[in-house]
């Protein structure tokens, strides 16, 4: 069962079609519904698996207005055709545009269910196999990826971007969480990036002693000063 809070940010919205569609999805329970004027006065909202925000346009929302939901996944439904990247800057789990369809809403709920079951999710202690293929959901797309073909992984807000030989999907997790599941061929280069040491093609050190690595896909990534001693030991780089 997925529990949901529904917030309507549309003035004088009486009977939301989005809310009707959501109510029709099996195993979804709406535990609370708020109009925007009431929501802004709340000090807290009930615990739920997801919070839906229905807006006229994405500009109606800010990080501050979404902070009441804390780390709960947020799905934004906008009534205008807009660039969804704006929603992801607000750290939304998904963004549904107009015209909203039952199938697209169902797909978003399915992705949310997979968030709790996926092998890359937080809480799973299994180390991922470097040579095994994994399905990774990126909004309404599904990519088949192998860690051996991944060059690096970098933080992107509440997501990580997985840069491989074919795709660069965004996955809903943190860099620290995914790092715990990766094999030792991956190395934390700096605060925001993990590199696959199997794809190192060159290492350089500038006059200040800063180490930079070039990967097989021609990306150059700097090793932080904090991680430099560990990197030197890892690849047997002379001091």
C-alpha positions, 0 to 999 in steps of 0.5 A: 500500500502506498500512502499519499498526501495531496496538496492542491496549489490551484486557487478555487480548485474544487474537484481535482481530476488528478486527485480522482485519477490517483484515488482510482489507482489500486493500493494507493491510500490518500491519508490527507488532502490540503488546499494551498492556503491551508497547507501554508499554515501547517506546521507538519503533515502526516507521514506518507510514502509520497506527497503530490503537489498539483500546481498551475505552473512550476514557478508556484513552488519553491524549495521552502514551500516543499520543505514541510514534506521533508525527505518524503518523495514529492511528485509534482503535477503541473497544468502547463507544458514546462521543462521538467528540469525545473521540478528536479531542481526542486528535488522532485521524485517525478514531474507530470505535465499536461495532459495528465493521463491515468497511465502516466500517473500509474507509471509514476506510482509504479516507479515509487514502489520500485524505489522501495524494492530496487537493489540500489535502494538504501537499506540493501546491504548486498554488494552489486556485481560488476558484471551483472546487468541492472535495470535503472529507472529514469522517470518514464524510461528504463535503461539496462546498465552494467557497472563494468561499463560505467565510467563514473557516478556523480551526485545530482541533488537527491539523485545520482547520475550514472555515466556509462558507455551508452546512457546517463540516467538519473537515479533517485538515491544519494551518492553515499547510499550507492557507494555502500553497494558498489564493488571496490573497483569504484573509488570516491574521487571527491565529495561529488563523484565516484570513479570506476578505476577500471576505466582509468586512461591517464593520471596527471599531477600539477605543480600544486600536487593536485591529482587529475584522472582521465577516464576512457570516455575522455572525462577528466576528474580531480581527486580531492586532497583528502582522497589523494593519499588513498588514491595513491595507495589504491593505484600504487602511485608514487608519493 
